[in-house]
Amino acid sequence: MFHFRTLATRRVFHFCMTVSMWMVLGACSKQEAAPEPVRAVKLLSVSTQEQQVAGEYSAEVRARVESRLGFQVAGKLLERPAELGQRVRVGQLLARIDGQDFQLAALAAQAQVSATQSQRDLAWADLQRFESLKAQNFISGAELERRQTSLTAAEAALQQAKAQAQAQGNQTGYTRLTAGHAGVITGVEAEVGQVLSAGQPVVRLAHDGPRDAVFSVSEGVALTLKPGQTMQAVLLSTGQSLKGQVRELAASADPVTRTYLVKLALNASDRLPLGATMQVLASGLPGNPSDQIRLPTSALKQAGNGTVVWVLDEASMTVNTQAVQLGPLVGNEVVITGGLKPGQKVVAAGVHVLSPGQKVTVYGAAATAVPAAAASAPR
């Protein structure tokens, strides 16, 4: 009985070991993976065709002429009736400096005129007297010539004194700063009590008359603009539309923004408010063909610290990733500054379900062409 139990136990043990080995071998055996499905993808074809674009720029209304006014002489500012935003007329007093010293100098110049006038009158009287003596042959001709020379010198001294007196009188008048044109005060740069040097700006005056729309453009756009080019401008507050011509284009870029200032002369713009915002529409600017393109954000995939797109290999109809460099975001599209070449076809959507070397088919009849960055509107 004991031997039977031992034999049965051995048989059960061998059976269990056999089953276990088969299970282990079955678990370790490699199962065949299901074939990856062929996906249909929508493609975008990169091209570098030149297109006509329309640029929109935010502009500010400014006076055609804006003067920085200052005194022609130095002095202490006593009063400044002109205030920011004030409308002034021709001849209206804007500011006044202390003119006491100039008044004293003018009085001294007038006194000098009186002295030279007396010397001139004396020389003239002497000449009359010596002419009478010469007629009686009491004096020589040389003596008479000396008296004539003295009169000429006295007259010259009188003219010089009068000119100096007039100059000093003008200096006195320069102590009053008046408006030479009607307009609006757009800036105040000096306060009462301040000692000013000659020519130092006190106020800025925007002259009444034509207005300009002033805005800045990039270097690429500046190269395409020409004086006299027609543009359309819209006043945002009222929707008023005006035509204008490029009147002035900066010769050099701003050192900070690296943009070029453009002044658009507006037609029938005398009543436009200064500082108002306008939208300038520059249509018909030629594009600049380059290797840059624009792609929808759905075509981009983040890969580590960079960005990739799926590029189609038409020979094998497979897709692989291609690293790209990104530019600015324009709406729902991104400017691609590098990594793609004209003629390549990239996947436009569904980039997260693809794998390198995967077989694909083209969704739709033909690929959609994507123009280069030349087609993007400058901002």
GIBEL-V502985 format. One record per residue. N is the residue number from 1. RES is the residue in three letters. SS is DSSP state (@ for helix, = for strand, . for the rest). BURIAL is I if it has 16 or more other ideal C-beta (glycine too) atoms within 10 Angstrom, else O. Layout:
[[N/RES/SS/BURIAL] [N/RES/SS/BURIAL]]
This chain:
[[1/MET/./O] [2/PHE/@/O] [3/HIS/@/O] [4/PHE/@/O] [5/ARG/@/O] [6/THR/@/O] [7/LEU/@/O] [8/ALA/@/O] [9/THR/@/O] [10/ARG/@/O] [11/ARG/@/O] [12/VAL/@/O] [13/PHE/@/O] [14/HIS/@/O] [15/PHE/@/O] [16/CYS/@/O] [17/MET/@/O] [18/THR/@/O] [19/VAL/@/O] [20/SER/@/O] [21/MET/@/O] [22/TRP/@/O] [23/MET/@/O] [24/VAL/@/O] [25/LEU/@/O] [26/GLY/@/O] [27/ALA/@/O] [28/CYS/@/O] [29/SER/./O] [30/LYS/./O] [31/GLN/./O] [32/GLU/./O] [33/ALA/./O] [34/ALA/./O] [35/PRO/./O] [36/GLU/./O] [37/PRO/./O] [38/VAL/./O] [39/ARG/=/I] [40/ALA/=/O] [41/VAL/=/I] [42/LYS/./O] [43/LEU/=/I] [44/LEU/=/I] [45/SER/=/O] [46/VAL/=/I] [47/SER/./O] [48/THR/./I] [49/GLN/./O] [50/GLU/./O] [51/GLN/./O] [52/GLN/=/O] [53/VAL/=/I] [54/ALA/=/O] [55/GLY/=/I] [56/GLU/=/O] [57/TYR/=/I] [58/SER/=/O] [59/ALA/=/I] [60/GLU/=/O] [61/VAL/=/I] [62/ARG/=/I] [63/ALA/=/I] [64/ARG/./I] [65/VAL/./O] [66/GLU/=/I] [67/SER/=/I] [68/ARG/=/O] [69/LEU/=/I] [70/GLY/=/I] [71/PHE/./I] [72/GLN/./O] [73/VAL/./I] [74/ALA/./O] [75/GLY/=/I] [76/LYS/=/O] [77/LEU/=/I] [78/LEU/=/O] [79/GLU/=/O] [80/ARG/./I] [81/PRO/./O] [82/ALA/./I] [83/GLU/./O] [84/LEU/./O] [85/GLY/./O] [86/GLN/./I] [87/ARG/=/O] [88/VAL/=/I] [89/ARG/./O] [90/VAL/./O] [91/GLY/./O] [92/GLN/./O] [93/LEU/=/O] [94/LEU/=/I] [95/ALA/=/I] [96/ARG/=/I] [97/ILE/=/I] [98/ASP/./O] [99/GLY/./I] [100/GLN/@/O] [101/ASP/@/O] [102/PHE/@/I] [103/GLN/@/O] [104/LEU/@/O] [105/ALA/@/I] [106/ALA/@/I] [107/LEU/@/O] [108/ALA/@/O] [109/ALA/@/I] [110/GLN/@/O] [111/ALA/@/O] [112/GLN/@/I] [113/VAL/@/I] [114/SER/@/O] [115/ALA/@/O] [116/THR/@/I] [117/GLN/@/O] [118/SER/@/O] [119/GLN/@/I] [120/ARG/@/I] [121/ASP/@/O] [122/LEU/@/O] [123/ALA/@/I] [124/TRP/@/O] [125/ALA/@/O] [126/ASP/@/I] [127/LEU/@/I] [128/GLN/@/O] [129/ARG/@/O] [130/PHE/@/I] [131/GLU/@/O] [132/SER/@/O] [133/LEU/@/O] [134/LYS/@/I] [135/ALA/@/O] [136/GLN/./O] [137/ASN/./O] [138/PHE/./O] [139/ILE/./I] [140/SER/./O] [141/GLY/@/O] [142/ALA/@/O] [143/GLU/@/O] [144/LEU/@/I] [145/GLU/@/O] [146/ARG/@/O] [147/ARG/@/I] [148/GLN/@/O] [149/THR/@/O] [150/SER/@/I] [151/LEU/@/I] [152/THR/@/O] [153/ALA/@/O] [154/ALA/@/I] [155/GLU/@/O] [156/ALA/@/O] [157/ALA/@/I] [158/LEU/@/I] [159/GLN/@/O] [160/GLN/@/O] [161/ALA/@/I] [162/LYS/@/I] [163/ALA/@/O] [164/GLN/@/I] [165/ALA/@/I] [166/GLN/@/O] [167/ALA/@/O] [168/GLN/@/I] [169/GLY/@/I] [170/ASN/@/O] [171/GLN/@/I] [172/THR/@/I] [173/GLY/@/O] [174/TYR/./I] [175/THR/./I] [176/ARG/=/O] [177/LEU/=/I] [178/THR/=/I] [179/ALA/./I] [180/GLY/./O] [181/HIS/./O] [182/ALA/./O] [183/GLY/=/I] [184/VAL/=/I] [185/ILE/=/I] [186/THR/=/I] [187/GLY/=/O] [188/VAL/=/I] [189/GLU/./O] [190/ALA/./I] [191/GLU/./O] [192/VAL/./O] [193/GLY/./O] [194/GLN/./O] [195/VAL/=/O] [196/LEU/=/I] [197/SER/./O] [198/ALA/./O] [199/GLY/./O] [200/GLN/./O] [201/PRO/=/O] [202/VAL/=/I] [203/VAL/=/I] [204/ARG/=/I] [205/LEU/=/I] [206/ALA/=/I] [207/HIS/=/I] [208/ASP/./I] [209/GLY/./O] [210/PRO/./I] [211/ARG/=/I] [212/ASP/=/I] [213/ALA/=/I] [214/VAL/=/I] [215/PHE/=/I] [216/SER/=/I] [217/VAL/=/I] [218/SER/./O] [219/GLU/@/O] [220/GLY/@/O] [221/VAL/@/I] [222/ALA/@/I] [223/LEU/./O] [224/THR/./I] [225/LEU/./I] [226/LYS/./O] [227/PRO/./O] [228/GLY/./O] [229/GLN/./I] [230/THR/=/O] [231/MET/=/I] [232/GLN/=/I] [233/ALA/=/I] [234/VAL/=/I] [235/LEU/=/I] [236/LEU/./O] [237/SER/./O] [238/THR/./O] [239/GLY/./O] [240/GLN/./O] [241/SER/=/O] [242/LEU/=/I] [243/LYS/=/O] [244/GLY/=/I] [245/GLN/=/O] [246/VAL/=/I] [247/ARG/=/I] [248/GLU/=/O] [249/LEU/=/I] [250/ALA/./O] [251/ALA/./O] [252/SER/./O] [253/ALA/./O] [254/ASP/./O] [255/PRO/./O] [256/VAL/./O] [257/THR/./O] [258/ARG/./O] [259/THR/./I] [260/TYR/=/I] [261/LEU/=/I] [262/VAL/=/I] [263/LYS/=/I] [264/LEU/=/I] [265/ALA/=/I] [266/LEU/=/I] [267/ASN/./O] [268/ALA/./O] [269/SER/./I] [270/ASP/./O] [271/ARG/./O] [272/LEU/./I] [273/PRO/./O] [274/LEU/./O] [275/GLY/./O] [276/ALA/./I] [277/THR/=/O] [278/MET/=/I] [279/GLN/=/I] [280/VAL/=/I] [281/LEU/=/O] [282/ALA/=/I] [283/SER/=/O] [284/GLY/=/O] [285/LEU/=/I] [286/PRO/=/O] [287/GLY/./I] [288/ASN/./I] [289/PRO/./I] [290/SER/./O] [291/ASP/./O] [292/GLN/./I] [293/ILE/=/I] [294/ARG/=/I] [295/LEU/=/I] [296/PRO/=/O] [297/THR/@/O] [298/SER/@/O] [299/ALA/@/I] [300/LEU/./I] [301/LYS/=/I] [302/GLN/=/O] [303/ALA/=/O] [304/GLY/./O] [305/ASN/./O] [306/GLY/=/O] [307/THR/=/I] [308/VAL/=/I] [309/VAL/=/I] [310/TRP/=/I] [311/VAL/=/I] [312/LEU/=/I] [313/ASP/=/O] [314/GLU/./O] [315/ALA/./O] [316/SER/./O] [317/MET/./O] [318/THR/=/I] [319/VAL/=/I] [320/ASN/=/O] [321/THR/=/I] [322/GLN/=/O] [323/ALA/=/O] [324/VAL/=/I] [325/GLN/=/O] [326/LEU/=/O] [327/GLY/=/I] [328/PRO/=/O] [329/LEU/=/O] [330/VAL/=/O] [331/GLY/./O] [332/ASN/./O] [333/GLU/=/I] [334/VAL/=/I] [335/VAL/=/I] [336/ILE/=/I] [337/THR/=/I] [338/GLY/=/O] [339/GLY/./I] [340/LEU/./I] [341/LYS/./O] [342/PRO/./O] [343/GLY/./O] [344/GLN/./I] [345/LYS/=/I] [346/VAL/=/I] [347/VAL/=/I] [348/ALA/./I] [349/ALA/./O] [350/GLY/./I] [351/VAL/@/I] [352/HIS/@/O] [353/VAL/@/O] [354/LEU/./I] [355/SER/./O] [356/PRO/./O] [357/GLY/./O] [358/GLN/=/I] [359/LYS/=/O] [360/VAL/=/I] [361/THR/=/O] [362/VAL/=/O] [363/TYR/./O] [364/GLY/./O] [365/ALA/./O] [366/ALA/./O] [367/ALA/./I] [368/THR/=/O] [369/ALA/=/O] [370/VAL/=/I] [371/PRO/./I] [372/ALA/=/I] [373/ALA/@/I] [374/ALA/@/I] [375/ALA/@/I] [376/SER/./I] [377/ALA/./O] [378/PRO/./I] [379/ARG/./O]]
